[in-house]
Amino acid sequence: MDNKDDEDQTLQVLRPYHQKPIVSQLVDIGSKLNQQEHTKYLSFVRCLTCLRPRGSQLHRTTIDAFCERQYVALSYTWKPSRYEDRECGRYWIEGWDDDQLKPSKVRNCVFDRVVAYMRYVNVEFFWIDKHCIRQNTCDLPCTRHIQCTPKRDAIQTMDLVYQFSKHPLALLSRPLQTESDLHLLACILSGDLVHGNSEDQLSVATPVHKARRALWLLLEITQEPWWSRAWTFQENYRGGKRMHLLIPHNPSLEQQKLKHPVFGKIPGELCMSSRIFSTEATRLCMALRNVAGKLPSVETHWIGNVLRAAGRYKVMLPKSSAMTRAVIADIEARDLSLPWDRLAIVANCCQYSVRLDSEALNQQRESLSLSVLAMCLLNGEILDNNDDDLQPVALLTASEFLKERLFKAFAAPEDEDRRLTFYKGCRLTNVELTPDGILTKGHLWKLGRVIDTSMFRQKLPWIDNLRGRLSLNQRKRLLQLVFCLDNLNYPVLAGRIDKYLATDANAGDNYDSFSEMYLHRMASELAAAIRARRKLGLGSIWNPTGQPAQYRAVFVWSYENKNAENANPAAFVFTSAWPRDPGSDSQDRNDIDRHVSFGVKLEGPLGTDRPPHLRICHWVFGMCFFEKCPRTEVVFPWPRALQAVRP
């Protein structure tokens, strides 16, 4: 089985390998024969093997990580860094199949540091992959041998070990040596060097030379191997806000360290939140980019290195962009002993419910980089296929193509404070890759009547019932719309919105379902559009026969120069909202709630013998009531530039 990585090869280079166009290769890779449900075997975390230290002896025990989350999930590199003592054997590990103790081949310093941290946070157990997953298996992904099955299942589920742990921990090894570096790192973590909300700038009290010195320190910290490994990236990513970093320091700094609460009180260690470190490092780098003219070119390069290692997506990414392309690029840029493990890591980090069989694809000699691209599309990631600019893509790698052509004009609700989480759910469902394009299901709406809310009365209607999740102002704005729809003789849509208002008035603080939460978000956006006196477009379910249908949806209008008397026959919206599949008591489907709402153009010819072909125009908000309306199959055609990459 070949283990070749082709991450650096362009689409132009990849296309001749099978003597097929890139599109045909993606269709073949994404076929049902190569797909696997990304099932996480919950028995692995329900009976999670952990270690309990007793002096220098490490005894195995099992815990239910769903219930018992007070354990340390350790993230470290198997190979020692140049700062670490390589000596091992002082700690003895209990065997898998007997009580016999054998000296561990893990470095003594790793165990010393994790035991000190356990004492600090007062926990009994820790998890370490080297001893908590059976390692006597084939070097490559294998489905043929019984002894390889537990390791394969563990790889698919290992991200949950870090997600469930209340104490995920990463061991960095480059020691902090001087008091000035200690103080500087404390300034970085406190955010004192930077100010600004919409755009980070160096604070008035921070001279450029001090910020440059801080950049050098961040570069030193992020150059060690832990930041460059794909598996440790996954562990940090899934550990989330609970992940902590340990950085050793010179013993002479012990008393000085205690002056900075951000570092904790572990002897010989600086303990800090990984999320705070990444956030403040990113803010400093972004602020330095704004004074790039005052920096030597080599330091501008340092900024890129720090951001690649420890960049915080929430700070770095544009407001309308999802994380997927950045996550995949970061995973690809990191080292892997087995390159095909990248499929599992991408699936774990992006929460993909459909994965591809790496063993089968490798045996078919398929491209790894195209396999990652196909897996993204099968899991509903959205290509911008509008093709307004026909820039060629043949000289891009598959990862660069994703970066360029994944849709990046999303919009989160104005009251959504977790926009990247919202964007993560912006995916298609039940995808099939076909020669024509990406086949999926949802509701296709034809936009008709346009309502100009600037014509609504300034005086808002009286509301008797002040309860519910909607604010008083939101409720009044939507009631204005109900009155308008009644006056225009659209009783079905008016009645649906009025019923929603009555239901919301009796709702509690928690949502009973994803659909309920999503409808509330859209109602809030609709109310905001009315408050801003924007136009609204009414939508009816598209019918290929052209027969008229009742309005069942209202969208925030995105087209200009359309008056309320004229319908726009070229205006359509595609929506799809699906709650996640939770799986079963024994298997987690690794799924998420999904929702899309696009303004689209229909591409001819139209007819009842083929699904409509849609080109994406823009993101839209709207309230849709599609009960008893079956979903329609549609195709999002491949970007023309990708279709042009042929042998």
C-alpha positions as CSV (number, residue, x, y, z in Angstrom):
1,M,0.0,0.0,0.0
2,D,1.5,3.3,-1.2
3,N,1.8,6.1,1.3
4,K,2.5,8.9,-1.1
5,D,1.5,12.5,-0.3
6,D,0.8,14.8,-3.3
7,E,-0.2,17.9,-1.3
8,D,2.2,20.1,-3.3
9,Q,1.1,18.9,-6.8
10,T,-1.2,21.2,-8.8
11,L,-4.4,20.2,-10.4
12,Q,-2.7,20.4,-13.7
13,V,-0.2,17.8,-12.6
14,L,-2.8,15.6,-11.0
15,R,-5.1,15.5,-14.0
16,P,-3.1,13.1,-16.3
17,Y,-2.5,10.4,-13.6
18,H,-5.8,8.5,-14.4
19,Q,-6.2,10.1,-17.8
20,K,-9.4,11.7,-16.5
21,P,-10.5,15.3,-15.9
22,I,-10.3,16.5,-12.3
23,V,-14.1,16.4,-12.0
24,S,-14.2,12.8,-13.1
25,Q,-11.5,11.9,-10.5
26,L,-13.5,13.6,-7.8
27,V,-16.7,11.7,-8.8
28,D,-14.8,8.4,-8.7
29,I,-13.2,9.1,-5.3
30,G,-16.5,10.2,-3.8
31,S,-18.5,7.2,-5.0
32,K,-20.5,5.2,-2.5
33,L,-18.0,2.3,-2.7
34,N,-15.3,4.6,-1.1
35,Q,-17.5,6.1,1.5
36,Q,-17.7,5.2,5.2
37,E,-20.0,6.6,7.8
38,H,-17.7,8.5,10.2
39,T,-18.9,6.5,13.2
40,K,-17.3,7.1,16.5
41,Y,-17.4,4.0,18.6
42,L,-18.5,5.4,21.9
43,S,-17.4,2.3,23.7
44,F,-13.8,3.7,23.3
45,V,-14.6,6.7,25.5
46,R,-17.1,4.9,27.7
47,C,-14.4,2.4,28.7
48,L,-11.5,4.8,28.3
49,T,-8.2,3.4,29.3
50,C,-6.3,5.8,31.6
51,L,-3.3,5.7,33.8
52,R,-3.1,6.3,37.6
53,P,0.3,7.2,38.9
54,R,1.5,5.6,42.1
55,G,5.0,6.8,42.7
56,S,6.9,5.7,39.6
57,Q,4.4,3.0,38.7
58,L,1.6,3.7,36.2
59,H,-1.4,1.5,36.6
60,R,-4.2,1.0,34.1
61,T,-7.8,1.8,34.9
62,T,-10.9,2.5,32.8
63,I,-13.3,5.4,33.2
64,D,-16.5,6.4,31.5
65,A,-15.4,9.7,29.9
66,F,-19.0,10.7,29.3
67,C,-19.5,10.9,33.1
68,E,-16.0,11.2,34.5
69,R,-14.2,14.1,32.8
70,Q,-11.7,14.8,35.6
71,Y,-8.7,13.4,33.7
72,V,-5.8,14.9,31.9
73,A,-5.7,14.3,28.2
74,L,-2.0,14.7,27.3
75,S,-0.8,16.2,24.1
76,Y,2.9,15.9,23.3
77,T,5.3,14.9,20.6
78,W,6.7,11.3,20.6
79,K,10.1,12.5,19.4
80,P,12.0,14.6,21.9
81,S,12.8,18.2,21.1
82,R,16.4,19.5,21.4
83,Y,15.4,21.0,24.8
84,E,14.3,17.8,26.4
85,D,16.2,15.1,28.3
86,R,15.8,11.8,26.3
87,E,16.2,9.5,29.2
88,C,13.4,7.0,29.8
89,G,12.7,4.0,31.9
90,R,12.2,5.5,35.4
91,Y,8.5,5.0,35.1
92,W,7.0,1.5,34.9
93,I,3.8,0.8,33.0
94,E,1.3,-2.0,33.7
95,G,0.8,-4.5,30.8
96,W,-2.3,-4.7,28.7
97,D,-3.1,-8.3,29.4
98,D,-1.4,-8.9,32.8
99,D,-0.3,-7.0,35.9
100,Q,3.3,-7.2,35.0
101,L,5.2,-3.9,35.1
102,K,7.6,-2.9,32.4
103,P,9.7,0.2,32.0
104,S,8.1,2.8,29.7
105,K,9.9,4.1,26.6
106,V,8.2,7.5,27.0
107,R,10.6,10.1,28.3
108,N,10.8,10.5,32.1
109,C,10.4,14.3,31.8
110,V,7.0,13.8,30.1
111,F,5.7,11.8,33.1
112,D,7.3,14.2,35.6
113,R,5.5,17.2,34.1
114,V,2.1,15.6,33.7
115,V,2.2,14.2,37.3
116,A,3.1,17.7,38.6
117,Y,0.1,19.2,36.6
118,M,-2.2,16.5,38.0
119,R,-1.1,17.4,41.5
120,Y,-1.8,21.1,40.7
121,V,-5.4,20.5,39.4
122,N,-6.1,17.6,41.8
123,V,-7.0,14.8,39.4
124,E,-6.2,11.1,39.6
125,F,-6.0,9.9,36.0
126,F,-4.3,10.9,32.8
127,W,-4.6,9.7,29.2
128,I,-1.6,9.3,26.9
129,D,-1.9,7.8,23.4
130,K,1.4,5.8,23.6
131,H,0.1,3.7,26.5
132,C,-3.7,4.1,26.3
133,I,-4.1,2.8,22.7
134,R,-2.7,-0.6,21.7
135,Q,0.3,0.1,19.4
136,N,1.2,-3.4,18.2
137,T,-0.5,-3.0,14.9
138,C,0.3,-2.5,11.2
139,D,2.1,0.8,10.4
140,L,-0.6,1.7,7.8
141,P,-4.4,1.9,8.1
142,C,-5.6,-1.7,8.1
143,T,-8.9,-3.5,8.1
144,R,-7.6,-7.0,7.7
145,H,-6.2,-7.8,11.1
146,I,-8.2,-8.2,14.3
147,Q,-5.5,-6.6,16.4
148,C,-5.6,-3.5,14.1
149,T,-9.3,-2.8,14.7
150,P,-9.1,-1.1,18.1
151,K,-6.4,1.3,16.9
152,R,-8.3,2.2,13.8
153,D,-11.5,2.8,15.9
154,A,-9.4,4.8,18.4
155,I,-8.0,7.1,15.6
156,Q,-11.6,7.9,14.5
157,T,-12.7,8.7,18.1
158,M,-9.5,10.1,19.7
159,D,-10.6,13.7,19.3
160,L,-13.4,13.0,21.8
161,V,-10.8,12.2,24.4
162,Y,-9.6,15.8,24.3
163,Q,-13.1,17.2,23.8
164,F,-14.5,15.5,26.9
165,S,-11.5,16.0,29.2
166,K,-11.7,18.9,31.6
167,H,-8.0,19.1,31.7
168,P,-6.4,18.7,28.2
169,L,-2.8,19.6,28.5
170,A,0.0,20.3,26.0
171,L,3.7,20.0,26.9
172,L,6.0,22.6,25.2
173,S,9.7,22.2,25.8
174,R,11.5,25.5,24.9
175,P,12.3,27.0,28.4
176,L,11.8,30.6,29.3
177,Q,15.2,31.8,30.6
178,T,15.1,35.5,31.6
179,E,13.0,37.8,33.7
180,S,12.5,40.2,30.8
181,D,11.0,37.3,28.7
182,L,8.8,36.4,31.5
183,H,7.5,39.9,31.9
184,L,7.1,40.3,28.1
185,L,5.1,37.0,27.8
186,A,2.8,38.2,30.7
187,C,2.2,41.5,28.8
188,I,1.3,39.5,25.6
189,L,-1.1,37.3,27.4
190,S,-2.8,40.2,29.2
191,G,-3.4,42.0,25.9
192,D,-1.6,45.1,27.1
193,L,0.4,45.5,23.9
194,V,-2.7,45.8,21.7
195,H,-5.9,47.7,21.6
196,G,-8.9,47.8,19.2
197,N,-12.1,46.0,18.5
198,S,-12.7,46.0,14.8
199,E,-9.0,46.3,13.9
200,D,-6.1,45.6,16.2
201,Q,-3.5,48.3,16.7
202,L,-0.5,48.6,18.9
203,S,-1.5,50.4,22.1
204,V,-0.2,53.9,22.7
205,A,2.1,52.6,25.4
206,T,3.7,50.0,23.2
207,P,6.6,51.2,21.1
208,V,7.3,49.2,17.9
209,H,10.6,47.9,19.2
210,K,8.9,46.3,22.2
211,A,6.3,44.7,19.9
212,R,9.1,43.4,17.7
213,R,10.8,41.8,20.7
214,A,7.4,40.2,21.7
215,L,7.1,38.9,18.1
216,W,10.6,37.3,18.4
217,L,9.6,35.6,21.7
218,L,6.4,34.2,20.1
219,L,8.4,32.9,17.2
220,E,10.8,31.1,19.6
221,I,7.9,29.6,21.5
222,T,6.1,28.4,18.3
223,Q,9.1,27.0,16.5
224,E,9.2,23.8,18.5
225,P,7.8,20.5,17.1
226,W,4.5,20.5,19.0
227,W,3.2,23.4,16.8
228,S,4.2,21.6,13.6
229,R,2.4,18.2,14.0
230,A,-1.0,17.4,12.6
231,W,-2.1,15.2,15.5
232,T,-1.2,17.8,18.1
233,F,-3.1,20.4,16.0
234,Q,-6.2,18.2,16.3
235,E,-5.7,17.8,20.0
236,N,-5.4,21.5,20.5
237,Y,-8.3,22.2,18.3
238,R,-10.7,19.8,20.0
239,G,-9.4,20.6,23.5
240,G,-10.8,24.1,22.9
241,K,-11.0,26.6,25.7
242,R,-10.0,24.0,28.3
243,M,-6.6,23.2,26.6
244,H,-3.6,24.5,28.7
245,L,0.0,24.8,27.7
246,L,3.0,24.1,30.0
247,I,6.2,25.9,29.3
248,P,9.3,25.2,31.5
249,H,11.2,28.1,33.0
250,N,14.5,28.7,34.6
251,P,14.4,27.9,38.3
252,S,15.6,31.4,39.1
253,L,12.2,32.8,37.8
254,E,10.1,31.0,40.4
255,Q,9.4,34.0,42.6
256,Q,9.0,36.4,39.7
257,K,6.5,34.1,38.1
258,L,4.2,34.3,41.1
259,K,3.7,38.0,40.5
260,H,1.8,37.1,37.3
261,P,-1.4,35.1,38.1
262,V,-1.7,34.2,34.4
263,F,1.1,31.6,34.8
264,G,-0.3,29.5,37.7
265,K,1.8,28.0,40.5
266,I,3.3,24.8,39.2
267,P,7.0,24.7,40.3
268,G,9.2,25.0,37.2
269,E,6.3,25.5,34.8
270,L,4.4,28.4,33.2
271,C,0.8,27.2,32.8
272,M,-1.5,29.2,30.5
273,S,-4.6,28.9,28.4
274,S,-3.9,27.8,24.9
275,R,-6.8,29.9,23.6
276,I,-5.6,33.0,25.4
277,F,-2.1,32.5,24.1
278,S,-3.4,32.0,20.5
279,T,-5.8,35.0,20.7
280,E,-3.3,37.4,22.0
281,A,-0.5,36.2,19.8
282,T,-2.8,36.7,16.8
283,R,-3.9,40.1,17.9
284,L,-0.2,41.2,18.3
285,C,0.6,39.8,14.8
286,M,-2.3,41.6,13.2
287,A,-1.4,44.8,14.9
288,L,2.2,44.5,13.6
289,R,1.0,43.9,10.1
290,N,-0.6,47.3,10.3
291,V,2.9,48.8,10.9
292,A,4.6,46.4,8.4
293,G,6.4,49.4,6.8
294,K,8.4,49.8,10.0
295,L,9.5,46.2,10.1
296,P,12.4,44.4,8.3
297,S,11.2,41.9,5.7
298,V,12.4,39.0,7.8
299,E,10.1,40.1,10.7
300,T,7.1,40.3,8.3
301,H,8.0,36.6,7.5
302,W,8.0,35.9,11.3
303,I,4.4,37.2,11.5
304,G,3.3,34.6,9.0
305,N,5.1,31.8,10.8
306,V,3.5,32.7,14.2
307,L,0.1,32.9,12.6
308,R,0.5,29.6,10.8
309,A,1.5,27.9,14.1
310,A,-0.8,29.5,16.6
311,G,-3.3,31.8,14.7
312,R,-6.8,32.2,16.2
313,Y,-9.4,31.9,13.5
314,K,-11.9,34.2,15.2
315,V,-9.4,37.0,15.1
316,M,-7.7,36.2,11.7
317,L,-10.6,35.3,9.4
318,P,-12.8,37.8,7.5
319,K,-16.2,38.3,9.1
320,S,-17.9,36.5,6.2
321,S,-15.6,33.5,6.0
322,A,-15.9,30.0,7.5
323,M,-13.1,28.1,9.2
324,T,-12.9,25.1,6.9
325,R,-10.4,26.2,4.4
326,A,-8.1,27.5,7.1
327,V,-8.4,24.3,9.1
328,I,-7.6,22.1,6.1
329,A,-4.6,24.3,5.1
330,D,-3.3,24.2,8.6
331,I,-3.6,20.4,8.9
332,E,-1.9,20.0,5.5
333,A,1.0,22.3,6.5
334,R,1.8,20.1,9.5
335,D,3.9,16.9,9.6
336,L,2.4,13.4,9.5
337,S,4.2,10.1,9.6
338,L,1.3,8.6,7.7
339,P,0.0,11.2,5.2
340,W,-3.4,9.4,4.7
341,D,-4.2,10.0,8.4
342,R,-5.0,13.5,7.2
343,L,-8.4,12.3,6.1
344,A,-9.3,11.2,9.7
345,I,-7.9,14.4,11.2
346,V,-9.8,16.7,8.8
347,A,-13.0,14.7,9.5
348,N,-12.5,14.9,13.2
349,C,-11.7,18.7,13.3
350,C,-14.4,19.6,10.8
351,Q,-17.0,17.2,12.3
352,Y,-17.7,15.3,9.1
353,S,-20.2,12.5,9.2
354,V,-19.1,11.0,5.9
355,R,-15.5,9.9,5.6
356,L,-13.6,8.1,2.8
357,D,-11.9,4.8,3.1
358,S,-8.2,5.7,3.0
359,E,-7.1,2.0,2.6
360,A,-9.3,1.5,-0.5
361,L,-8.4,4.8,-2.1
362,N,-4.7,4.1,-1.5
363,Q,-5.0,0.7,-3.2
364,Q,-6.8,2.4,-6.1
365,R,-3.8,4.8,-6.2
366,E,-6.1,7.8,-6.0
367,S,-4.8,11.2,-5.1
368,L,-4.7,12.1,-1.3
369,S,-5.2,15.8,-1.9
370,L,-8.2,15.2,-4.2
371,S,-9.6,12.7,-1.6
372,V,-9.6,15.5,1.0
373,L,-11.3,17.8,-1.5
374,A,-13.9,15.1,-2.3
375,M,-14.6,14.4,1.4
376,C,-15.2,18.1,2.0
377,L,-17.7,18.3,-0.8
378,L,-19.4,15.1,0.3
379,N,-19.9,16.6,3.7
380,G,-21.7,19.6,2.3
381,E,-18.9,22.2,2.0
382,I,-20.0,24.8,-0.6
383,L,-18.1,25.7,-3.7
384,D,-18.7,29.1,-5.1
385,N,-19.8,28.2,-8.6
386,N,-21.0,31.6,-9.8
387,D,-17.9,32.0,-12.1
388,D,-18.2,35.7,-12.4
389,D,-14.5,35.7,-12.7
390,L,-13.1,32.9,-14.8
391,Q,-9.6,32.7,-13.3
392,P,-8.0,29.4,-14.2
393,V,-7.4,27.0,-11.4
394,A,-5.1,24.4,-13.1
395,L,-2.0,25.8,-11.4
396,L,-3.5,25.6,-7.9
397,T,-3.1,22.6,-5.5
398,A,-6.2,21.0,-4.3
399,S,-5.8,22.8,-1.0
400,E,-5.3,26.2,-2.7
401,F,-8.4,25.5,-4.9
402,L,-10.4,25.0,-1.7
403,K,-9.0,28.2,-0.3
404,E,-9.9,30.1,-3.4
405,R,-13.3,28.6,-4.3
406,L,-15.0,27.6,-1.1
407,F,-17.9,30.0,-0.6
408,K,-16.7,32.9,1.6
409,A,-19.6,35.4,1.6
410,F,-21.6,34.0,4.5
411,A,-23.6,36.3,6.9
412,A,-24.3,35.5,10.5
413,P,-27.4,36.9,12.3
414,E,-26.7,40.2,13.9
415,D,-27.2,38.8,17.4
416,E,-25.0,35.7,16.8
417,D,-21.9,36.1,18.9
418,R,-20.5,32.7,17.7
419,R,-20.4,33.4,14.0
420,L,-17.8,30.8,13.2
421,T,-20.0,28.1,14.8
422,F,-22.9,29.4,12.8
423,Y,-20.8,29.2,9.6
424,K,-19.7,25.7,10.4
425,G,-23.3,24.6,10.0
426,C,-23.6,26.2,6.6
427,R,-23.5,23.0,4.7
428,L,-25.5,21.0,2.2
429,T,-26.9,17.6,3.1
430,N,-27.1,14.2,1.4
431,V,-24.6,15.2,-1.2
432,E,-23.6,13.1,-4.2
433,L,-20.8,14.0,-6.6
434,T,-22.0,13.7,-10.2
435,P,-20.5,14.6,-13.5
436,D,-22.9,17.5,-13.7
437,G,-22.1,18.8,-10.3
438,I,-23.0,18.5,-6.6
439,L,-26.4,16.9,-6.1
440,T,-28.3,17.7,-3.0
441,K,-31.8,18.2,-1.6
442,G,-33.7,21.2,-0.2
443,H,-36.4,23.7,-1.1
444,L,-36.3,25.9,-4.1
445,W,-38.3,29.1,-3.9
446,K,-39.4,31.5,-6.6
447,L,-39.4,35.1,-5.5
448,G,-42.4,37.1,-6.4
449,R,-44.0,40.1,-4.7
450,V,-41.6,42.6,-3.2
451,I,-42.7,44.5,0.0
452,D,-41.1,47.9,0.7
453,T,-41.1,48.2,4.5
454,S,-40.1,51.8,4.3
455,M,-43.8,52.3,3.5
456,F,-44.8,50.8,6.9
457,R,-46.2,53.3,9.4
458,Q,-43.7,54.8,11.8
459,K,-46.0,54.1,14.8
460,L,-45.7,50.5,15.8
461,P,-48.7,48.4,16.7
462,W,-49.7,47.7,20.3
463,I,-48.7,44.3,21.8
464,D,-50.6,42.8,24.7
465,N,-48.4,39.8,25.3
466,L,-44.8,40.8,26.2
467,R,-43.5,37.3,26.8
468,G,-41.3,35.2,24.6
469,R,-37.8,35.1,23.2
470,L,-38.4,38.0,20.8
471,S,-37.9,41.5,22.1
472,L,-40.9,43.8,22.2
473,N,-39.6,45.8,19.2
474,Q,-39.0,42.6,17.2
475,R,-42.5,41.4,17.9
476,K,-44.0,44.7,16.8
477,R,-42.0,44.8,13.6
478,L,-43.1,41.3,12.6
479,L,-46.7,42.1,13.5
480,Q,-46.5,45.0,11.1
481,L,-45.5,42.5,8.4
482,V,-48.5,40.3,9.4
483,F,-50.9,43.2,8.9
484,C,-49.3,44.1,5.5
485,L,-49.6,40.5,4.3
486,D,-53.3,40.4,5.4
487,N,-54.0,43.6,3.5
488,L,-52.3,42.2,0.4
489,N,-54.5,39.1,0.6
490,Y,-51.7,36.6,1.5
491,P,-53.5,34.9,4.4
492,V,-51.4,31.7,4.4
493,L,-48.1,33.4,5.0
494,A,-49.6,36.0,7.3
495,G,-51.2,33.2,9.4
496,R,-47.9,31.3,9.6
497,I,-46.0,34.3,10.9
498,D,-48.8,35.2,13.3
499,K,-48.8,31.6,14.6
500,Y,-45.1,31.8,15.1
501,L,-45.5,34.9,17.2
502,A,-48.1,33.2,19.4
503,T,-45.8,30.1,19.8
504,D,-42.8,32.3,20.7
505,A,-44.9,34.1,23.3
506,N,-45.2,30.9,25.2
507,A,-41.6,29.6,24.6
508,G,-39.1,29.1,27.4
509,D,-35.5,30.1,27.4
510,N,-34.2,26.8,25.9
511,Y,-34.9,25.6,22.4
512,D,-36.7,22.2,22.0
513,S,-35.1,21.6,18.5
514,F,-32.7,22.9,16.0
515,S,-35.6,24.0,13.8
516,E,-37.0,26.1,16.6
517,M,-33.7,27.8,17.2
518,Y,-33.1,28.5,13.5
519,L,-36.6,29.9,12.9
520,H,-36.1,32.3,15.8
521,R,-32.8,33.5,14.4
522,M,-34.4,34.1,11.0
523,A,-37.4,35.9,12.7
524,S,-34.9,38.2,14.4
525,E,-33.1,39.0,11.1
526,L,-36.5,39.7,9.5
527,A,-37.4,42.1,12.3
528,A,-34.0,43.8,11.9
529,A,-34.6,44.2,8.1
530,I,-38.0,45.8,8.8
531,R,-36.4,48.1,11.4
532,A,-33.8,49.1,8.8
533,R,-36.8,49.7,6.3
534,R,-35.4,47.3,3.8
535,K,-37.4,45.5,1.1
536,L,-38.6,41.9,1.5
537,G,-39.3,39.3,-1.2
538,L,-42.1,36.8,-0.9
539,G,-41.3,33.2,-2.0
540,S,-43.4,30.3,-3.2
541,I,-42.2,26.7,-3.7
542,W,-40.8,26.4,-7.3
543,N,-42.9,24.3,-9.6
544,P,-41.3,23.1,-12.8
545,T,-44.7,23.2,-14.5
546,G,-44.9,27.0,-13.8
547,Q,-48.2,26.7,-11.9
548,P,-48.6,29.4,-9.3
549,A,-48.4,28.5,-5.7
550,Q,-49.1,30.3,-2.4
551,Y,-46.4,32.3,-0.7
552,R,-44.8,30.4,2.2
553,A,-41.6,32.3,2.7
554,V,-40.3,35.9,3.1
555,F,-36.7,36.8,2.5
556,V,-34.7,39.9,3.0
557,W,-34.5,41.4,-0.5
558,S,-31.1,41.5,-2.0
559,Y,-31.8,42.9,-5.4
560,E,-31.8,46.6,-6.2
561,N,-34.1,48.6,-8.5
562,K,-37.1,46.3,-8.1
563,N,-40.4,47.9,-7.1
564,A,-43.2,46.3,-5.2
565,E,-45.5,46.0,-8.3
566,N,-43.1,43.8,-10.3
567,A,-42.0,40.3,-9.6
568,N,-38.5,39.2,-10.6
569,P,-38.8,36.0,-12.6
570,A,-35.0,35.4,-12.4
571,A,-34.9,35.6,-8.6
572,F,-34.8,32.3,-6.7
573,V,-33.7,31.1,-3.3
574,F,-32.5,27.7,-2.3
575,T,-32.8,26.7,1.4
576,S,-32.0,23.5,3.3
577,A,-32.2,23.0,7.0
578,W,-31.5,19.6,8.6
579,P,-31.0,18.7,12.3
580,R,-27.9,16.6,13.0
581,D,-28.1,12.9,13.2
582,P,-27.0,12.0,16.7
583,G,-26.5,8.3,16.0
584,S,-27.2,5.8,18.7
585,D,-26.2,4.9,22.3
586,S,-23.2,3.1,20.9
587,Q,-22.2,5.2,17.9
588,D,-21.9,8.9,17.4
589,R,-22.4,10.0,13.8
590,N,-20.1,13.1,14.2
591,D,-22.8,15.2,12.7
592,I,-23.9,18.8,13.1
593,D,-27.0,20.9,12.4
594,R,-27.0,22.2,8.9
595,H,-28.6,25.2,7.2
596,V,-28.1,27.1,3.9
597,S,-30.1,29.9,2.4
598,F,-28.8,31.1,-1.0
599,G,-30.0,33.5,-3.6
600,V,-29.5,31.5,-6.8
601,K,-29.7,31.7,-10.6
602,L,-31.4,28.8,-12.5
603,E,-29.3,27.5,-15.4
604,G,-31.2,26.1,-18.4
605,P,-32.7,24.2,-19.9
606,L,-35.4,23.7,-17.3
607,G,-37.8,20.8,-17.3
608,T,-39.3,18.0,-15.2
609,D,-36.8,15.4,-16.5
610,R,-33.8,16.7,-14.6
611,P,-33.1,18.5,-11.4
612,P,-32.7,22.3,-11.6
613,H,-29.1,23.5,-11.9
614,L,-28.3,26.4,-9.6
615,R,-25.5,29.0,-9.6
616,I,-24.9,30.6,-6.2
617,C,-25.3,34.4,-6.0
618,H,-25.3,35.4,-2.4
619,W,-26.4,34.5,1.1
620,V,-29.9,35.6,2.2
621,F,-32.0,35.5,5.4
622,G,-35.6,34.6,5.6
623,M,-38.5,32.8,7.3
624,C,-39.7,29.7,5.5
625,F,-42.7,27.5,6.2
626,F,-42.3,24.3,4.2
627,E,-44.4,21.8,6.1
628,K,-45.8,19.1,3.8
629,C,-43.6,20.4,0.9
630,P,-41.2,17.7,-0.2
631,R,-37.6,18.5,-0.7
632,T,-36.4,18.9,-4.3
633,E,-33.3,17.5,-5.8
634,V,-31.0,20.2,-7.2
635,V,-27.6,20.3,-8.7
636,F,-24.9,22.9,-8.1
637,P,-22.8,22.7,-11.3
638,W,-19.1,22.5,-11.0
639,P,-17.2,25.8,-11.3
640,R,-16.4,26.1,-15.0
641,A,-12.8,26.7,-14.2
642,L,-12.6,23.3,-12.5
643,Q,-14.4,21.6,-15.4
644,A,-11.7,23.0,-17.7
645,V,-8.9,21.1,-16.0
646,R,-8.7,18.1,-18.3
647,P,-5.9,15.8,-19.5
